[in-house]
Amino acid sequence: MHRASAVAAGPRPRTGGPGPKGAPVAQEESTALDELLAPDGGGGAASDGGAASGDNTASGDNTDGSEAPGAAEQRFLQAFSHAPFGTIMTSLAAGQPNAYLAANDAYCRLTGYSWREMKGSNFLADIHPEEQPALEVTIQGILAGDASQIRTGARLVKKDGEIVFVHLTGSVIEPPEGERHLVTFIEDATAAEQARVEIRRLEHELQQSHRLESLGQLVGGIAHDFNNLLAVIGNYASLARDEVSAAEATESATRWEPVRRDMEQIEEATDRAKRLVKHLMAFARREQTEPVLVDLRQLVSDVVRLLGQVLGDHIHLVSRPGAELWQVEADPGQLEQAIISIAVNARDAMPTGGQVTIDTANIDTENMDADRQSAVDLAGLLPGRYVELRISDTGAGMDEVTAGRAFEPFYTTKGGDQASGLGLSAVHRFVARAGGKAWLRSEPGSGTTVTLMLPAAPGSGSSETGPAAAPPEAATPHATVLVVDDEAAIRDVVHRVLTRAGYRVMTAAGQAQAMGLLREPGVPVDLLLTDVVMPGMTGEAFVAQVETVRPGIRVLFMSGYELPGAMTGSQVLDKPFSRATLLAKVNQLLSTGLGEKSG
C-alpha cells in the first residue's frame, strides 16, 4: 500500500489505556516488560532492587560462577527494548484479549504512540478496519488451539492517520505461571509493498502493451487490404469523373452534371475512408512519429466521426470549429489520441448522459482583449500565435484537489482496471513536447473543461486548402513502367492511370513473373513500381534480386504499411494513393533520376 494513503484524516486519539495523550515516546516508558519480569510477577512496577534494575547486570554472574537471579531476564529486557524491529506482547486472556502488555522502542516509533498511550489498549484498534476481522479470526484460532503462530501482512494505522504496510510474525508464549500471551514481531514492509504494487502495475501495462501490439498487427493487416480497395475505388472514380467532365463539355451539361456530382461524392467518401484508416493505425501504434503540419480543423472533423461511435448514443457531441485555423506542427496520431482520451474521460463522468463540446480557435497572445486573457492561462507560454483546442463536458465536475492532480502520472478516479491513469498525463507530455500547454478547469456540478494550446506553425496561414491540382501529364511519355502487385485490381487501375498518361506499362502478379520479364534483355524497364508486401518475398529482398539483373533501376515502392527501418530513405507511394499522387511520384522519379535503391 502506498504510504501516502490514509483512511483517517488527521491524528488518531488513543481511546484506550491510561496516561496523557500525545506523550512523547521515551525509552524509559516504551516497554512494560520490566513489569512482566518483576519478581512478584504481578504486573506491578519493578522496584529499584528488582530485575529491571538489578545490581548484577554488568557481569550477570555470582561470585561462584553461577548466573545471578534475574540476569537472563535483564538481558532479554535489553534485547526486547532495543531490537531494530517492532516487537509487542499482547494478552490472550479472556478478560482482556489483544491488550498491549509490552511494546518496544521500535514499535512505538513506528506507530507514533508512546507506551503510556497504548498500554492496555486493544492492539487490533491500530490495524486497518478492513483487515481487523481476518486478524481477529486468526487470533481466535490461537485461542481455540487450532494454531500457535501468526504470519500475515496488514495495514497499520499510525497516530497521525498515515497507513503503513507491515508483516506480522507472532508466536504464543505459555509461561509456567500466569496467562498465555502473544509475542509478535512487526516489520515495516511499506517499501516492499510499494515495489510489489509497482511490479503489478508494470505487468498490467505490459499485458496492455501486448494487447495493443496484437491490435496493431490486426489493424495493419486489415488496413493493407482496405487500402488496396480504396486505391482502386478512388482512382476509378477519378477516371470516371474525367470522362463525365469531358461529356459535359461536348454534350448536355444538364444531363451529366448529376453524374459528375455523384462521382465527386464517391471521391470524397474515399478520402474520408483513407483518413479513417490512418487514424486507426496511428491509434493502434501509440508511438511518437515526426511532427508534421496538421490541419486541426480537418483532424478534429475526422476524430468527431470516430467519437460518434465511441461515446455512445447517450452523449451529445458538438463541434464548433474556428474560422481559418492556423496549422500546427505536431504528431497527428498523438493529437488524435489526446482528443479521444479527453472525450472518453468526459463520457465516463456522465454515465446518465450529457454533452461534450469541442471548440477550436486561433489565439494571438500579443493581441488579446481583457476578457479573452482572463479565460486563457498564459503562464509559462511564450508570446505568439497558438491554436486553442477546448473540450468541455456537462458532467459532475471535480473538486479542487482532484482537479489539481488530474495530470499526474497513474492518478485516476476510476476503480479496478477501468483506467491506468495515463490518459491525461500522456496528453500533458505530448502538448509540452509540442511547445504548448494543457490545463484543466472544473468545479463540482459545473462540468470540466480541458484546454490544449498548441503553437501555430511558423508562417502558417489559413488551413483552408484550394482546389485539388489537376493530374500532371507524363514528363517522359515513352518511359516503360513495370507494375508488380499480387492484387489484380491494383495492377489494373495503375495500368489504366499510367497508360492514359502516356506511359508504356507492363504488369506482373508476383516476383517470379517480374523477374522473368526483367531477365529479357530486349524488354526496356525504366521504373519498377512494386508492392512492399507480397507472398513469397519482401519488397526489399525482391529489389535486391532485381539489382543483380538491372543494376541502378529506378524503384518506387507501394505500401499500405510503414516501411521497415532498413528501407528508410526509399521512395514510397503510400496506399491508398490518388491518381494525381501516383502520376506526380512517377513523373518525379523518371524526370529527376531519383529512386535508385539505397544500399
GUKOLDREN-60096 format. One line per 4 residues: number of its first residue (from 1); for each residue x, y, z of C-alpha. Coordinates in pm, 1 decimal, always signed. Example, Ala and Ser with C-alpha at 12.3 -4.5 7.8 and 13.67 -1.06 7.14 Angstrom:
BEGIN
1 = +1230.0/-450.0/+780.0 ~ +1367.0/-106.0/+714.0 .
This chain:
BEGIN
1 = +0.0/+0.0/+0.0 ~ +119.4/+348.0/-63.4 ~ +245.8/+521.8/+247.2 ~ +73.0/+841.0/+137.9 .
5 = -275.4/+691.0/+152.0 ~ -483.5/+710.8/+467.4 ~ -829.2/+615.0/+579.2 ~ -837.7/+863.7/+862.5 .
9 = -767.2/+1231.6/+820.3 ~ -553.2/+1385.5/+1092.3 ~ -428.1/+1237.2/+1418.8 ~ -597.8/+935.8/+1576.9 .
13 = -655.6/+984.0/+1950.5 ~ -584.3/+678.4/+2164.5 ~ -910.1/+572.9/+2324.8 ~ -774.2/+300.7/+2547.2 .
17 = -504.5/+289.7/+2810.4 ~ -415.3/+529.4/+3085.0 ~ -172.9/+814.4/+3064.6 ~ -169.7/+1152.0/+2892.2 .
21 = -249.7/+1158.5/+2518.4 ~ +28.9/+1268.6/+2293.4 ~ +305.6/+1196.4/+2544.8 ~ +647.0/+1172.3/+2379.0 .
25 = +791.9/+832.7/+2306.7 ~ +1055.1/+792.5/+2574.9 ~ +1283.4/+495.1/+2607.0 ~ +1224.1/+455.3/+2978.8 .
29 = +847.5/+417.5/+2930.8 ~ +833.6/+240.9/+2594.3 ~ +806.6/-104.1/+2742.8 ~ +626.0/-268.0/+3030.3 .
33 = +840.7/-577.5/+3010.5 ~ +1004.1/-488.5/+3339.7 ~ +661.6/-522.1/+3496.7 ~ +611.5/-866.1/+3346.5 .
37 = +953.0/-977.6/+3464.6 ~ +923.9/-833.8/+3817.1 ~ +993.9/-1083.1/+4099.0 ~ +632.7/-1083.0/+4212.4 .
41 = +515.6/-1147.9/+3857.3 ~ +214.2/-942.3/+3932.2 ~ +249.6/-667.3/+3682.8 ~ +339.9/-401.0/+3936.2 .
45 = +626.3/-166.1/+3866.5 ~ +966.6/-313.8/+3931.8 ~ +1134.2/-185.1/+4244.3 ~ +1475.6/-30.0/+4249.1 .
49 = +1613.9/-363.9/+4352.9 ~ +1405.0/-561.3/+4104.2 ~ +1505.7/-744.3/+3792.0 ~ +1476.8/-438.0/+3569.3 .
53 = +1749.2/-258.3/+3757.1 ~ +1945.1/-523.3/+3942.8 ~ +2294.7/-458.1/+4069.3 ~ +2445.9/-763.1/+3896.7 .
57 = +2352.9/-683.8/+3539.2 ~ +2704.7/-574.8/+3447.5 ~ +2857.1/-916.6/+3485.9 ~ +2544.7/-1130.2/+3505.5 .
61 = +2731.9/-1378.0/+3732.6 ~ +2757.1/-1453.8/+4102.3 ~ +3096.7/-1492.3/+4266.3 ~ +3062.8/-1867.9/+4242.7 .
65 = +3025.7/-1851.4/+3863.1 ~ +2654.4/-1913.0/+3851.0 ~ +2418.5/-1667.6/+3683.4 ~ +2270.3/-1413.3/+3919.1 .
69 = +1894.6/-1421.6/+3969.0 ~ +1720.1/-1209.6/+3704.1 ~ +2025.3/-1173.7/+3476.5 ~ +1867.1/-1366.1/+3188.7 .
73 = +1552.1/-1162.4/+3221.7 ~ +1758.1/-843.5/+3219.9 ~ +1937.2/-945.4/+2901.2 ~ +1603.5/-1028.7/+2739.5 .
77 = +1465.4/-694.9/+2850.7 ~ +1755.0/-513.3/+2686.5 ~ +1720.5/-714.3/+2363.0 ~ +1345.3/-659.0/+2356.1 .
81 = +1362.5/-287.3/+2420.9 ~ +1633.4/-208.2/+2169.1 ~ +1550.6/-451.2/+1887.4 ~ +1562.0/-275.2/+1547.1 .
85 = +1217.6/-405.0/+1452.9 ~ +887.1/-360.4/+1631.8 ~ +806.9/-617.6/+1897.0 ~ +494.5/-633.6/+2110.4 .
89 = +336.1/-860.4/+2365.9 ~ -42.1/-881.3/+2370.4 ~ -276.8/-1058.6/+2605.9 ~ -466.1/-1375.4/+2521.9 .
93 = -658.7/-1366.3/+2848.3 ~ -1034.6/-1388.2/+2817.6 ~ -1087.1/-1069.1/+3012.3 ~ -854.5/-850.2/+2806.6 .
97 = -796.1/-1008.1/+2462.9 ~ -542.0/-836.0/+2239.1 ~ -449.7/-579.4/+2507.2 ~ -97.6/-444.2/+2485.3 .
101 = +122.1/-587.6/+2760.9 ~ +452.5/-454.1/+2628.5 ~ +591.2/-272.4/+2325.8 ~ +947.9/-183.9/+2240.6 .
105 = +1100.4/+141.7/+2120.7 ~ +1091.5/+46.9/+1750.6 ~ +719.0/-24.5/+1761.6 ~ +643.4/+299.9/+1942.6 .
109 = +840.7/+490.9/+1680.3 ~ +655.8/+308.9/+1403.3 ~ +309.4/+388.2/+1538.5 ~ +383.8/+733.5/+1675.8 .
113 = +230.4/+645.2/+2013.8 ~ +408.8/+643.3/+2347.6 ~ +383.3/+336.4/+2566.3 ~ +166.4/+523.6/+2814.6 .
117 = -85.0/+593.4/+2534.2 ~ -108.3/+234.8/+2413.6 ~ -72.7/+45.8/+2744.3 ~ -372.5/-177.9/+2796.9 .
121 = -548.9/-74.8/+2476.6 ~ -657.4/-316.1/+2205.8 ~ -385.8/-398.1/+1954.9 ~ -643.4/-457.9/+1677.2 .
125 = -756.7/-94.5/+1704.0 ~ -431.1/+3.2/+1533.0 ~ -494.9/-228.9/+1236.6 ~ -682.4/-100.8/+932.9 .
129 = -1057.5/-160.5/+981.9 ~ -1083.0/-368.0/+664.2 ~ -824.5/-616.1/+795.7 ~ -926.9/-637.6/+1161.1 .
133 = -1183.5/-919.2/+1108.7 ~ -933.2/-1152.8/+938.7 ~ -672.1/-1095.0/+1208.0 ~ -934.4/-1146.4/+1477.6 .
137 = -1025.1/-1482.7/+1323.7 ~ -657.4/-1583.2/+1331.3 ~ -624.8/-1489.0/+1698.2 ~ -946.1/-1676.2/+1782.3 .
141 = -792.0/-1980.9/+1616.4 ~ -494.6/-1948.0/+1850.5 ~ -722.8/-1925.2/+2149.9 ~ -907.8/-2236.7/+2032.4 .
145 = -580.3/-2423.6/+1994.1 ~ -610.9/-2452.2/+1617.8 ~ -292.2/-2252.9/+1560.6 ~ +4.1/-2127.4/+1756.1 .
149 = +152.7/-1871.3/+1517.5 ~ +62.5/-1564.9/+1313.5 ~ +219.2/-1497.4/+975.0 ~ +38.0/-1232.8/+776.5 .
153 = +51.3/-886.0/+627.1 ~ -169.9/-596.5/+728.8 ~ -208.7/-222.1/+716.7 ~ -120.7/-39.9/+1035.6 .
157 = -282.3/+298.2/+1101.8 ~ -39.5/+533.8/+1272.8 ~ -128.5/+800.0/+1525.4 ~ -124.5/+1072.4/+1257.6 .
161 = -354.6/+871.6/+1029.5 ~ -79.0/+758.9/+792.5 ~ -101.4/+399.6/+678.3 ~ +196.9/+166.3/+659.2 .
165 = +205.1/-192.0/+543.1 ~ +354.6/-434.4/+794.8 ~ +442.8/-800.7/+819.5 ~ +338.9/-968.1/+1144.0 .
169 = +507.2/-1283.2/+1273.2 ~ +383.8/-1396.1/+1613.3 ~ +403.3/-1692.8/+1845.7 ~ +215.1/-1792.2/+2159.3 .
173 = +415.3/-1786.2/+2483.6 ~ +290.8/-2013.9/+2760.6 ~ +477.5/-1930.3/+3082.1 ~ +490.0/-2180.6/+3368.2 .
177 = +270.9/-1944.9/+3564.8 ~ +28.3/-1678.9/+3453.3 ~ -173.4/-1621.4/+3137.3 ~ -67.7/-1702.5/+2785.2 .
181 = +34.3/-1408.0/+2569.3 ~ +130.4/-1343.9/+2210.0 ~ +473.5/-1211.5/+2111.7 ~ +461.3/-1051.7/+1766.6 .
185 = +742.0/-913.0/+1553.2 ~ +619.2/-629.7/+1333.0 ~ +827.1/-523.8/+1033.7 ~ +757.5/-211.4/+825.7 .
189 = +715.3/-356.4/+476.1 ~ +577.1/-45.7/+308.4 ~ +867.7/-16.7/+62.3 ~ +838.4/-383.1/-33.7 .
193 = +461.5/-349.7/-77.1 ~ +505.1/-40.4/-291.2 ~ +753.9/-235.1/-503.2 ~ +500.7/-517.8/-541.6 .
197 = +230.7/-269.4/-640.7 ~ +465.9/-115.8/-895.2 ~ +553.4/-458.8/-1033.2 ~ +182.8/-543.2/-1068.4 .
201 = +126.1/-210.3/-1242.2 ~ +413.2/-273.7/-1483.4 ~ +285.8/-625.1/-1550.4 ~ -57.1/-479.6/-1625.5 .
205 = +99.0/-223.7/-1859.8 ~ +298.1/-499.2/-2029.5 ~ -20.2/-700.6/-2082.9 ~ -188.6/-390.4/-2221.5 .
209 = +111.4/-333.4/-2447.2 ~ +91.6/-690.7/-2578.0 ~ -279.8/-649.8/-2644.3 ~ -208.5/-322.7/-2820.3 .
213 = +65.3/-484.9/-3026.5 ~ -174.8/-759.1/-3132.3 ~ -435.3/-495.2/-3213.2 ~ -178.4/-305.7/-3418.6 .
217 = -93.0/-618.1/-3617.1 ~ -461.1/-690.0/-3678.1 ~ -532.2/-332.1/-3781.3 ~ -225.8/-329.8/-4003.4 .
221 = -336.2/-643.6/-4187.9 ~ -688.6/-515.4/-4236.1 ~ -560.3/-172.2/-4339.5 ~ -340.4/-322.8/-4610.9 .
225 = -635.8/-488.4/-4782.2 ~ -865.1/-193.8/-4718.1 ~ -610.1/+49.9/-4860.1 ~ -590.9/-156.9/-5178.3 .
229 = -968.4/-133.4/-5214.6 ~ -966.0/+241.6/-5151.6 ~ -692.2/+294.1/-5409.6 ~ -899.7/+107.7/-5667.7 .
233 = -1225.8/+286.6/-5582.9 ~ -1067.8/+631.6/-5569.3 ~ -873.3/+603.3/-5893.0 ~ -1158.1/+455.9/-6096.3 .
237 = -1385.8/+729.5/-5960.3 ~ -1129.9/+989.1/-6070.2 ~ -1105.9/+836.7/-6417.7 ~ -1484.8/+821.8/-6445.8 .
241 = -1517.7/+1182.7/-6334.0 ~ -1281.8/+1291.5/-6611.3 ~ -1496.9/+1107.6/-6865.9 ~ -1807.4/+1273.5/-6727.7 .
245 = -1642.4/+1617.4/-6738.3 ~ -1548.5/+1560.8/-7099.8 ~ -1905.7/+1456.0/-7178.9 ~ -2033.2/+1769.8/-7008.1 .
249 = -1816.9/+1979.9/-7238.0 ~ -1935.9/+1811.5/-7558.9 ~ -2287.1/+1701.3/-7472.3 ~ -2560.7/+1822.6/-7239.7 .
253 = -2416.8/+1961.9/-6918.6 ~ -2756.4/+1926.6/-6756.2 ~ -2755.8/+1556.2/-6826.1 ~ -2405.3/+1483.9/-6697.5 .
257 = -2381.4/+1726.6/-6407.4 ~ -2566.4/+1497.0/-6158.6 ~ -2338.3/+1209.5/-6259.4 ~ -2028.8/+1423.2/-6202.6 .
261 = -2155.9/+1520.4/-5859.3 ~ -2213.5/+1154.4/-5776.8 ~ -1855.6/+1074.5/-5877.4 ~ -1727.2/+1360.1/-5662.4 .
265 = -1921.3/+1220.3/-5366.8 ~ -1755.1/+882.7/-5420.7 ~ -1412.5/+1050.1/-5425.6 ~ -1491.4/+1248.7/-5113.0 .
269 = -1609.0/+936.8/-4929.5 ~ -1291.1/+759.0/-5037.6 ~ -1079.0/+1041.2/-4898.6 ~ -1264.1/+1022.4/-4566.4 .
273 = -1209.5/+647.6/-4554.5 ~ -837.5/+698.9/-4622.1 ~ -807.5/+932.8/-4327.3 ~ -1008.6/+695.8/-4108.4 .
277 = -765.7/+411.3/-4179.8 ~ -469.9/+636.0/-4097.3 ~ -631.8/+737.5/-3768.8 ~ -696.0/+376.4/-3671.1 .
281 = -338.4/+276.9/-3748.6 ~ -198.6/+573.9/-3555.2 ~ -418.6/+489.6/-3256.1 ~ -317.6/+122.8/-3263.4 .
285 = +54.7/+210.9/-3282.2 ~ +51.9/+469.5/-2999.1 ~ +404.9/+567.2/-3089.5 ~ +560.5/+905.7/-3148.7 .
289 = +628.4/+995.2/-3508.9 ~ +789.3/+1301.4/-3659.2 ~ +579.9/+1618.1/-3623.6 ~ +414.2/+1735.2/-3944.7 .
293 = +192.6/+2026.7/-4041.1 ~ -158.2/+1944.7/-3922.0 ~ -484.0/+2096.0/-4039.6 ~ -652.9/+2094.9/-3699.8 .
297 = -994.0/+2175.1/-3845.5 ~ -982.2/+1863.4/-4065.0 ~ -828.3/+1646.4/-3793.2 ~ -1098.0/+1738.3/-3540.4 .
301 = -1366.5/+1678.1/-3802.3 ~ -1229.6/+1327.4/-3863.1 ~ -1198.2/+1248.9/-3492.4 ~ -1554.5/+1366.7/-3429.4 .
305 = -1675.9/+1099.2/-3671.9 ~ -1489.5/+837.4/-3467.3 ~ -1615.3/+973.7/-3137.4 ~ -1975.1/+946.8/-3250.5 .
309 = -1937.6/+569.3/-3220.7 ~ -1705.1/+568.5/-2919.1 ~ -1904.5/+794.2/-2685.1 ~ -2241.8/+627.4/-2733.7 .
313 = -2592.5/+749.3/-2802.5 ~ -2638.4/+898.0/-2453.5 ~ -2367.7/+1161.1/-2521.8 ~ -2447.2/+1459.8/-2744.5 .
317 = -2131.6/+1561.6/-2932.3 ~ -2095.9/+1920.1/-3054.7 ~ -1805.8/+2051.7/-3267.4 ~ -1754.9/+2425.7/-3311.7 .
321 = -1450.7/+2479.7/-3536.2 ~ -1293.1/+2822.5/-3554.7 ~ -1266.0/+3009.8/-3883.1 ~ -944.5/+2987.0/-4085.6 .
325 = -749.6/+2798.4/-3822.7 ~ -374.5/+2820.8/-3838.1 ~ -186.5/+2498.1/-3891.6 ~ +5.8/+2339.0/-3605.1 .
329 = +318.0/+2125.4/-3613.7 ~ +252.3/+1804.8/-3422.4 ~ +228.0/+1428.0/-3438.1 ~ -125.7/+1381.0/-3576.9 .
333 = -162.3/+1033.0/-3426.6 ~ -85.5/+1153.3/-3075.5 ~ -306.0/+1459.3/-3119.9 ~ -597.0/+1234.6/-3216.4 .
337 = -528.5/+1011.9/-2916.0 ~ -526.6/+1317.9/-2689.5 ~ -868.6/+1429.9/-2812.1 ~ -1014.3/+1080.2/-2781.8 .
341 = -868.5/+1029.6/-2432.9 ~ -1015.3/+1356.8/-2303.7 ~ -1353.6/+1286.6/-2465.3 ~ -1369.7/+935.2/-2318.4 .
345 = -1291.8/+1076.6/-1972.7 ~ -1577.4/+1322.0/-2025.4 ~ -1811.8/+1038.6/-2125.2 ~ -1720.0/+842.7/-1810.4 .
349 = -1809.4/+1147.6/-1600.0 ~ -2162.2/+1143.8/-1749.0 ~ -2293.1/+786.3/-1707.7 ~ -2653.4/+902.2/-1747.5 .
353 = -2585.9/+1125.6/-2047.6 ~ -2469.7/+1475.8/-2123.9 ~ -2287.8/+1686.4/-2379.7 ~ -1927.9/+1703.6/-2497.8 .
357 = -1828.9/+2017.4/-2685.3 ~ -1509.8/+2059.3/-2890.4 ~ -1409.9/+2417.9/-2972.7 ~ -1110.5/+2538.9/-3173.2 .
361 = -987.7/+2894.5/-3218.3 ~ -682.3/+3097.8/-3312.1 ~ -514.9/+3277.1/-3020.7 ~ -259.0/+3555.7/-3057.9 .
365 = -126.9/+3618.6/-2707.7 ~ +7.5/+3958.6/-2811.6 ~ -327.5/+4076.7/-2941.9 ~ -596.6/+3972.7/-2692.5 .
369 = -868.9/+4169.0/-2520.5 ~ -902.8/+4164.1/-2141.3 ~ -1193.1/+3917.3/-2138.0 ~ -1000.5/+3669.8/-2350.6 .
373 = -688.8/+3699.8/-2136.6 ~ -886.9/+3614.3/-1823.5 ~ -1013.8/+3294.3/-1989.2 ~ -670.2/+3173.6/-2106.1 .
377 = -390.4/+3053.8/-1878.2 ~ -86.5/+3224.3/-2033.5 ~ +156.8/+3137.6/-1754.2 ~ +461.8/+2963.2/-1899.0 .
381 = +365.7/+3031.3/-2261.0 ~ +594.5/+3228.3/-2489.6 ~ +426.7/+3522.9/-2662.6 ~ +299.7/+3436.9/-3008.0 .
385 = +29.8/+3261.5/-3206.1 ~ -143.0/+2947.8/-3083.1 ~ -437.2/+2731.7/-3177.4 ~ -666.3/+2657.2/-2884.4 .
389 = -842.8/+2319.9/-2861.4 ~ -1101.2/+2313.8/-2582.9 ~ -1304.5/+2007.1/-2481.2 ~ -1586.8/+2064.9/-2231.4 .
393 = -1841.9/+1836.3/-2071.3 ~ -2153.8/+1876.4/-1859.8 ~ -2053.1/+1609.0/-1610.3 ~ -2030.7/+1611.7/-1233.1 .
397 = -1704.4/+1806.8/-1229.3 ~ -1418.8/+1773.0/-979.7 ~ -1319.5/+1936.3/-656.4 ~ -1005.7/+2148.3/-639.7 .
401 = -784.9/+1870.1/-501.3 ~ -886.8/+1616.7/-767.8 ~ -856.8/+1870.4/-1049.1 ~ -511.0/+1965.7/-926.5 .
405 = -392.2/+1605.0/-958.3 ~ -562.8/+1524.8/-1289.5 ~ -240.2/+1544.0/-1493.3 ~ -32.6/+1334.1/-1250.4 .
409 = +100.5/+1001.6/-1388.3 ~ -103.4/+699.8/-1272.0 ~ -358.1/+915.8/-1089.2 ~ -710.4/+804.7/-1165.8 .
413 = -1053.0/+833.9/-1008.6 ~ -1166.3/+514.6/-1181.6 ~ -1162.8/+190.2/-990.7 ~ -1030.6/-151.1/-1086.0 .
417 = -894.2/-197.1/-1436.6 ~ -1105.4/+74.9/-1594.5 ~ -806.5/+301.7/-1641.6 ~ -430.5/+308.7/-1594.8 .
421 = -427.0/+678.0/-1506.0 ~ -201.7/+753.4/-1802.4 ~ -450.6/+936.2/-2026.6 ~ -428.2/+1298.7/-1916.2 .
425 = -65.2/+1259.2/-1813.2 ~ +22.1/+1148.5/-2166.1 ~ -180.4/+1439.9/-2305.2 ~ +15.0/+1682.8/-2087.0 .
429 = +351.8/+1540.0/-2200.5 ~ +250.8/+1548.5/-2566.6 ~ +139.7/+1912.4/-2552.5 ~ +451.6/+2014.3/-2359.4 .
433 = +677.2/+1845.6/-2617.9 ~ +496.4/+2039.6/-2889.7 ~ +582.4/+2364.9/-2709.1 ~ +230.0/+2427.1/-2584.4 .
437 = +37.8/+2397.0/-2261.0 ~ -252.8/+2194.4/-2123.6 ~ -471.5/+2288.6/-1829.8 ~ -798.2/+2182.8/-1672.1 .
441 = -1075.3/+2377.1/-1504.1 ~ -1354.5/+2209.2/-1313.8 ~ -1599.5/+2265.2/-1031.7 ~ -1835.4/+2017.7/-867.4 .
445 = -2166.4/+2027.7/-1050.3 ~ -2033.4/+2250.3/-1331.4 ~ -1854.0/+2002.8/-1557.7 ~ -1492.8/+2002.7/-1672.8 .
449 = -1303.9/+2183.8/-1947.6 ~ -963.6/+2067.6/-2073.1 ~ -776.2/+2318.1/-2287.5 ~ -478.7/+2247.3/-2513.9 .
453 = -277.9/+2538.5/-2653.3 ~ -61.0/+2433.6/-2947.5 ~ +185.1/+2672.0/-3116.6 ~ +86.1/+2773.4/-3467.7 .
457 = +332.4/+2651.5/-3730.8 ~ +576.1/+2923.4/-3842.9 ~ +435.5/+3111.5/-4139.2 ~ +110.6/+2918.4/-4134.4 .
461 = -198.4/+3097.3/-4254.6 ~ -542.5/+2963.5/-4305.7 ~ -575.3/+2588.4/-4301.7 ~ -823.6/+2603.1/-4585.4 .
465 = -691.7/+2446.0/-4899.5 ~ -763.2/+2538.2/-5253.8 ~ -897.8/+2310.4/-5523.6 ~ -701.0/+1997.3/-5598.8 .
469 = -438.9/+2033.4/-5867.6 ~ -501.3/+1860.8/-6196.3 ~ -305.9/+1537.4/-6252.2 ~ +24.5/+1621.4/-6421.4 .
473 = +98.4/+1488.5/-6763.4 ~ +387.3/+1246.0/-6801.6 ~ +720.7/+1417.9/-6847.9 ~ +859.5/+1116.4/-7031.8 .
477 = +565.1/+967.9/-7220.9 ~ +769.8/+688.8/-7377.9 ~ +903.7/+554.7/-7049.1 ~ +816.5/+197.8/-6951.3 .
481 = +688.9/+111.2/-6605.5 ~ +675.0/-243.4/-6465.2 ~ +398.0/-273.4/-6205.3 ~ +430.3/-564.2/-5960.5 .
485 = +145.3/-635.2/-5717.7 ~ -34.4/-951.9/-5615.4 ~ -367.5/-765.3/-5612.7 ~ -517.8/-775.1/-5962.7 .
489 = -737.9/-470.6/-5903.5 ~ -433.2/-258.4/-5810.5 ~ -243.3/-372.0/-6119.3 ~ -541.0/-291.6/-6341.5 .
493 = -611.8/+56.0/-6204.9 ~ -243.2/+157.2/-6205.9 ~ -214.3/+27.3/-6565.0 ~ -519.2/+231.8/-6660.1 .
497 = -393.0/+554.3/-6498.9 ~ -35.6/+531.4/-6631.5 ~ -139.8/+424.2/-6982.1 ~ -381.7/+712.9/-7003.7 .
501 = -97.8/+949.3/-6907.0 ~ +117.1/+819.1/-7193.7 ~ +340.0/+562.0/-7025.8 ~ +405.0/+212.7/-7153.5 .
505 = +303.1/-28.3/-6878.2 ~ +370.7/-394.0/-6808.4 ~ +224.7/-578.6/-6510.4 ~ +330.2/-883.1/-6310.2 .
509 = +134.7/-1070.0/-6042.3 ~ +443.6/-1165.3/-5842.9 ~ +819.1/-1156.2/-5817.1 ~ +879.5/-1464.4/-6030.8 .
513 = +682.0/-1325.8/-6325.3 ~ +852.4/-988.1/-6287.0 ~ +1200.0/-1144.6/-6280.0 ~ +1115.6/-1332.1/-6599.6 .
517 = +1043.9/-1000.5/-6774.8 ~ +1348.6/-828.0/-6626.9 ~ +1584.3/-1104.1/-6742.0 ~ +1480.0/-1042.3/-7102.5 .
521 = +1744.6/-802.7/-7241.2 ~ +1509.9/-671.7/-7510.0 ~ +1242.8/-561.3/-7259.2 ~ +1301.4/-198.7/-7154.9 .
525 = +1203.6/-107.7/-6798.7 ~ +1264.4/+248.1/-6679.6 ~ +1082.4/+222.7/-6347.7 ~ +990.4/-66.7/-6121.2 .
529 = +669.5/+7.0/-5927.8 ~ +632.7/-272.2/-5672.0 ~ +432.7/-352.9/-5362.3 ~ +635.0/-395.5/-5043.1 .
533 = +435.1/-687.2/-4901.0 ~ +372.3/-980.8/-5133.1 ~ +360.8/-1358.4/-5086.5 ~ +696.3/-1533.1/-5102.4 .
537 = +937.4/-1241.3/-5070.6 ~ +955.5/-895.5/-4917.8 ~ +981.9/-593.9/-5143.7 ~ +1332.9/-525.1/-5012.4 .
541 = +1457.9/-876.2/-5095.1 ~ +1288.2/-859.2/-5433.8 ~ +1460.2/-532.4/-5526.0 ~ +1796.7/-675.9/-5415.3 .
545 = +1737.2/-961.9/-5659.0 ~ +1633.5/-718.2/-5931.9 ~ +1961.6/-528.0/-5886.3 ~ +2153.8/-835.5/-5999.3 .
549 = +1994.1/-820.4/-6346.5 ~ +1904.8/-449.2/-6376.1 ~ +2165.9/-251.9/-6177.6 ~ +2060.3/+104.8/-6096.3 .
553 = +1697.8/+57.4/-6194.0 ~ +1464.2/+321.4/-6055.2 ~ +1234.9/+178.1/-5785.8 ~ +913.1/+310.7/-5638.2 .
557 = +755.4/+110.8/-5355.4 ~ +380.7/+93.1/-5294.1 ~ +282.9/+18.5/-4936.5 ~ -14.2/+23.2/-4704.6 .
561 = +221.0/-44.6/-4411.5 ~ +502.0/+153.5/-4254.8 ~ +832.3/+62.2/-4416.0 ~ +1081.2/-142.1/-4211.8 .
565 = +1371.1/+56.6/-4069.6 ~ +1615.5/-94.6/-4319.9 ~ +1415.1/+59.4/-4606.5 ~ +1416.4/+411.4/-4466.3 .
569 = +1509.6/+653.7/-4744.6 ~ +1347.8/+452.0/-5022.2 ~ +1093.3/+620.2/-5246.5 ~ +745.3/+521.9/-5129.6 .
573 = +394.7/+569.1/-5262.9 ~ +157.9/+528.7/-4968.7 ~ -159.4/+332.7/-5025.6 ~ -427.3/+433.4/-5085.7 .
577 = -292.8/+682.5/-5340.5 ~ -481.2/+917.3/-5568.3 ~ -431.7/+942.7/-5941.8 ~ -263.7/+1280.2/-5901.2 .
581 = -22.6/+1146.5/-5638.0 ~ +65.1/+840.4/-5846.2 ~ +140.5/+1043.0/-6158.6 ~ +334.0/+1307.5/-5967.1 .
585 = +555.6/+1047.3/-5798.9 ~ +623.0/+853.6/-6118.5 ~ +692.5/+1176.4/-6307.2 ~ +932.4/+1288.5/-6032.8 .
589 = +1138.9/+971.8/-6037.2 ~ +1159.1/+943.3/-6413.3 ~ +1239.0/+1311.2/-6472.5 ~ +1496.3/+1357.0/-6195.1 .
593 = +1656.0/+1016.0/-6183.9 ~ +1570.6/+965.6/-5818.3 ~ +1455.9/+637.2/-5679.1 ~ +1755.1/+409.9/-5712.7 .
597 = +1750.8/+159.2/-5435.5 ~ +1955.3/+293.7/-5149.6 ~ +2200.1/+46.2/-5009.9 .
